[in-house]
Amino acid sequence: MNTEDLKFAKCKINAVPTAMFFEEFEKLSLKNKKKILGICQTCEVKDKCLNDATSKKDTYGVWGGVFFKRGRPVRVGSEKKSVGE
């Protein structure tokens, strides 16, 4: 994703603090986690964002509506388990 793409990113348009998608995400209530993930659902660059995340080894945070920890997607509400485990 490039700087031009960021102009269309809902997280930037809605001025959501970046930390809510990264270090603060795991501290949020389940309701607020779903709100953060929901921002991505109607985002024009959701697919580009998710593709960027999956191309990296140690992705962390919310990317394209998916929460990643140590490069693996994690189901919200069960952060201790990675998808597929």
C-alpha positions in Angstrom: 0.0 0.0 0.0 1.4 3.4 -0.9 0.8 6.9 0.4 -1.8 7.6 -2.2 -3.8 4.6 -1.0 -3.8 5.9 2.6 -5.8 8.9 1.4 -8.7 6.4 1.0 -8.2 4.3 4.1 -11.2 4.5 6.5 -8.9 4.4 9.5 -7.2 7.6 8.3 -10.4 9.3 7.1 -12.1 8.6 10.4 -9.0 9.8 12.3 -8.9 6.7 14.5 -5.7 6.7 16.5 -3.2 4.3 14.9 -2.5 2.7 18.3 -6.1 1.3 18.3 -5.1 -0.9 15.4 -1.9 -2.0 17.0 -0.6 -2.0 20.6 -3.9 -0.9 22.1 -6.1 -3.4 20.2 -5.6 -6.3 22.5 -6.5 -4.1 25.5 -9.9 -3.2 24.1 -13.2 -4.8 25.0 -14.7 -7.3 22.5 -17.3 -4.7 21.6 -14.6 -2.1 20.8 -12.5 -4.6 18.9 -15.4 -5.3 16.7 -15.9 -1.6 16.1 -12.3 -1.3 15.0 -12.5 -4.3 12.7 -15.8 -2.9 11.3 -14.0 0.3 10.1 -12.2 -1.9 7.6 -15.3 -3.6 6.2 -16.3 -0.7 4.0 -12.8 0.6 3.3 -11.8 1.1 -0.3 -8.2 -0.2 0.3 -9.1 -3.1 2.6 -7.8 -5.7 0.1 -4.5 -3.9 -0.5 -4.1 -3.5 3.2 -4.7 -7.2 3.9 -2.4 -8.2 1.0 0.4 -6.1 2.5 0.0 -7.8 5.8 0.0 -11.3 4.4 3.2 -10.6 2.5 5.1 -9.8 5.7 6.5 -12.4 8.1 5.9 -10.8 11.5 2.7 -8.8 10.9 1.1 -7.5 14.1 -2.1 -5.5 14.4 -5.3 -5.0 12.4 -4.8 -5.1 8.6 -7.7 -5.2 6.2 -10.2 -6.2 8.9 -8.1 -9.0 10.2 -6.1 -9.1 13.5 -2.6 -10.5 13.1 -0.2 -11.6 15.9 3.2 -12.9 15.0 2.3 -13.0 11.4 -0.8 -15.2 11.8 -4.5 -14.2 11.7 -6.2 -14.5 15.1 -9.9 -14.8 15.8 -11.1 -11.8 17.8 -12.4 -13.0 21.1 -9.9 -15.9 21.2 -6.6 -14.0 20.8 -4.7 -16.9 22.4 -5.4 -19.1 19.4 -4.4 -18.5 15.8 -6.7 -19.4 13.0 -6.0 -23.0 12.0 -4.7 -24.2 15.4 
